[in-house]
Amino acid sequence: TWRRCAFEVHDLDGVTFQTVCFLDRLRGWVAGVRDDHEGDTRPIVLITRDGSNRWREVFLPVEPAFQVTRVHSLKFIDDDEGTVQVLGRSPGSAALVQSTFQTSDGGRSWIVTTYRAESPEPAPDPRVHFIDEEQGFRLTPSPYVGVTLVEATATRGEDWMPLTQIALAALPLYYH
C-alpha cells in the first residue's frame, strides 16, 4: 500500500526567471525576480541536482525594503562555488545599485561581496548558458502564465529540446 507523505510545492506566481547556469545535464540553477503583487520584489534562486525533476529554492539575504529589478550573471564553477548579481533600488531612491552574492556551499548560504555598488543597467542576460561548445541550456517563456521552460541543446544551439517546465505545482510524494 502506498501512502501520501507530503507535498512538494513551488509557488511561482509572479516569478520571472532571468538567468540560468548548469554544470551538466543534472546540476543547475535558475534565478529571477518574484513580485508579490503588493509592490515588493525579491530575488529567487532555484537549484536542481536531478536534471530538473525537482527544484529547491535557496534564500538570498536581501533587505525587505530593497526593490529588486533584475537578477543576473548567475555563475557556478562547480557544485559549491557560485555568484549571482542583484540589481535594484533602495527605498526612496531612483538610483540603481547592485549587490553581488557569493556561495561556497552550492547556494545553501550566501554572503554579500559587493554591497549596493552604483551600477548602470547591465546588458540583458541572454538566459542561455553553455557548458561546452556543444551543450547548453536556456530559459524560454511558455504560452501559459507562470510557466518557464528549461530547454537543452547538444548541437551548439541549432536544435533545442524541452528539458522541464518550472511552474506552480503541488506534487504528492508517496512512500510504500
C-alpha positions as MATLAB code, in Angstrom:
seq = 'TWRRCAFEVHDLDGVTFQTVCFLDRLRGWVAGVRDDHEGDTRPIVLITRDGSNRWREVFLPVEPAFQVTRVHSLKFIDDDEGTVQVLGRSPGSAALVQSTFQTSDGGRSWIVTTYRAESPEPAPDPRVHFIDEEQGFRLTPSPYVGVTLVEATATRGEDWMPLTQIALAALPLYYH';
ca = [
       0.000    0.000    0.000;
       1.268    3.430   -0.930;
       0.589    6.386    1.367;
       0.973   10.078    0.659;
       3.613   11.570    2.975;
       3.985   15.158    1.781;
       3.610   17.713   -0.977;
       6.432   19.483   -2.780;
       5.139   22.995   -3.563;
       6.741   25.761   -5.591;
       4.646   28.939   -5.531;
       5.906   30.679   -8.662;
       3.089   33.177   -9.085;
       4.688   36.481  -10.046;
       8.123   34.957  -10.738;
      10.146   35.942  -13.796;
      13.213   33.776  -14.320;
      16.048   35.814  -15.823;
      19.268   33.777  -15.719;
      20.354   30.134  -15.848;
      23.524   28.137  -15.122;
      24.023   24.382  -15.493;
      27.202   22.396  -14.827;
      25.899   19.355  -16.705;
      22.531   17.778  -17.549;
      21.797   17.076  -13.868;
      23.094   20.030  -11.846;
      21.779   23.534  -12.401;
      20.396   26.783  -11.040;
      17.840   29.324  -12.289;
      17.256   32.770  -10.805;
      14.963   35.724  -11.242;
      12.595   38.126   -9.512;
       9.463   37.349   -7.506;
       6.800   40.097   -7.452;
       4.276   39.613   -4.647;
       1.741   41.896   -6.425;
       1.799   44.283   -3.457;
       4.825   46.220   -4.650;
       7.525   44.076   -3.043;
      10.058   42.236   -5.174;
      12.531   39.605   -4.014;
      15.241   37.580   -5.712;
      14.563   33.884   -6.196;
      17.110   31.142   -6.864;
      16.162   27.511   -7.532;
      18.584   24.585   -7.637;
      18.255   21.109   -9.162;
      20.539   18.114   -8.734;
      18.483   15.610  -10.732;
      18.089   17.045  -14.217;
      15.190   19.381  -13.375;
      12.851   16.755  -11.910;
      12.889   18.567   -8.556;
      13.798   22.145   -7.727;
      14.670   23.554   -4.312;
      14.514   27.255   -3.507;
      17.523   28.841   -1.813;
      17.439   32.141    0.086;
      19.352   35.304   -0.884;
      19.697   37.722    2.086;
      18.257   40.955    0.665;
      16.660   43.589    2.909;
      12.845   43.532    2.732;
      12.546   47.163    1.574;
      15.030   46.727   -1.312;
      13.167   46.700   -4.643;
      14.767   44.063   -6.888;
      14.554   44.806  -10.611;
      16.879   42.132  -12.049;
      18.801   39.052  -11.024;
      21.587   38.310  -13.482;
      25.054   36.873  -14.108;
      24.376   33.607  -12.281;
      27.604   31.590  -12.473;
      28.793   28.390  -10.811;
      32.236   26.906  -11.402;
      31.478   23.647   -9.553;
      28.830   22.216   -7.192;
      29.810   24.638   -4.427;
      31.305   27.903   -5.725;
      28.984   30.425   -7.361;
      27.945   34.052   -7.673;
      24.848   35.990   -8.682;
      24.168   39.709   -9.017;
      21.038   41.510   -7.821;
      20.098   44.909   -9.230;
      17.537   47.179   -7.600;
      16.637   50.370   -5.796;
      16.864   51.357   -2.164;
      13.699   52.808   -0.601;
      13.188   56.412   -1.631;
      15.938   56.339   -4.264;
      15.751   56.305   -8.040;
      19.377   55.193   -8.414;
      20.061   51.617   -9.440;
      22.500   49.778   -7.191;
      23.885   46.288   -7.465;
      24.959   43.692   -4.923;
      26.987   40.585   -5.677;
      26.299   37.434   -3.671;
      28.724   34.531   -3.344;
      28.227   30.976   -2.114;
      30.723   28.261   -1.274;
      28.157   25.575   -0.400;
      26.100   25.263   -3.573;
      23.659   28.011   -2.665;
      22.610   26.881    0.799;
      24.048   30.122    2.190;
      25.201   33.353    0.558;
      27.434   36.268    1.578;
      27.461   39.728    0.040;
      30.810   40.508   -1.595;
      29.775   43.804   -3.205;
      27.046   45.773   -1.444;
      24.862   48.282   -3.302;
      27.514   49.473   -5.705;
      26.369   52.134   -8.134;
      25.665   50.434  -11.395;
      24.158   51.207  -14.738;
      21.536   48.797  -16.044;
      23.515   45.748  -17.206;
      23.165   44.303  -20.670;
      20.341   41.798  -20.891;
      21.280   38.342  -19.690;
      20.794   36.024  -22.642;
      19.049   33.397  -20.464;
      21.385   30.892  -22.123;
      24.313   29.021  -20.584;
      26.661   26.665  -22.454;
      28.721   24.110  -20.519;
      30.918   23.384  -23.537;
      30.877   24.086  -27.292;
      28.004   21.671  -27.914;
      25.842   21.501  -24.789;
      23.771   24.329  -23.405;
      20.627   25.283  -21.523;
      18.197   28.163  -21.893;
      15.079   29.637  -20.311;
      12.126   30.361  -22.580;
       8.675   31.668  -21.749;
       5.755   29.313  -22.106;
       2.427   30.244  -23.681;
       0.980   29.580  -20.203;
       1.080   32.238  -17.492;
       3.535   31.456  -14.700;
       5.372   28.734  -16.597;
       9.015   28.908  -17.729;
      10.562   26.214  -19.918;
      14.110   24.926  -19.462;
      15.453   23.665  -22.781;
      18.678   21.820  -23.598;
      20.821   21.534  -26.715;
      23.642   19.218  -27.725;
      24.056   20.819  -31.176;
      25.587   24.223  -30.402;
      22.109   25.743  -30.179;
      20.898   24.629  -33.590;
      18.188   22.473  -32.001;
      16.610   22.869  -28.570;
      14.616   20.209  -26.701;
      12.393   20.866  -23.675;
      14.006   19.533  -20.514;
      11.376   20.594  -17.988;
       8.942   23.320  -17.088;
       9.099   25.339  -13.912;
       5.632   26.242  -12.695;
       3.326   26.462   -9.730;
       2.988   22.860   -8.670;
       1.763   20.765   -5.780;
       3.171   17.297   -6.283;
       2.125   14.492   -3.932;
       5.015   12.439   -2.570;
       4.312    8.806   -1.678;
       6.051    6.075    0.286;
       5.418    2.366    0.410;
];
